[in-house]
């Protein structure tokens, strides 16, 4: 495999996992916010 192709694959995988991590973080923030909202009310 050419080096450029490998680098492109790695960066694509990196972007994928970053997007996934952001999605998980948003879900956690919303879930925690719901819990605290219920506690306050």
C-alpha positions in Angstrom: 0.0 0.0 0.0 1.2 3.5 -0.7 2.0 5.7 2.2 -0.5 8.4 1.2 -3.3 5.8 1.1 -2.5 4.6 4.6 -2.4 8.2 6.0 -5.7 8.9 4.4 -7.3 5.8 5.9 -5.9 6.6 9.3 -7.2 10.2 9.2 -10.6 8.9 8.1 -10.7 6.4 11.0 -9.6 9.2 13.3 -12.4 11.5 12.2 -14.9 8.7 12.6 -13.9 8.0 16.2 -13.9 11.7 17.0 -17.4 12.0 15.6 -18.5 9.0 17.6 -16.9 10.4 20.8 -18.7 13.7 20.3 -22.0 11.9 19.8 -21.5 9.9 23.0 -20.5 13.0 25.0 -23.6 14.9 23.8 -25.8 11.9 24.8 -24.2 11.8 28.3 -24.6 15.5 28.8 -28.3 15.3 27.9 -28.8 12.3 30.2 -27.0 14.0 33.1 -29.0 17.2 32.4 -32.2 15.3 32.5 -31.2 13.7 35.9 -30.3 17.0 37.4 -33.5 18.6 36.0 -35.6 16.0 37.6 -33.7 16.4 40.9 -34.2 20.2 40.9 -38.0 19.9 40.0 
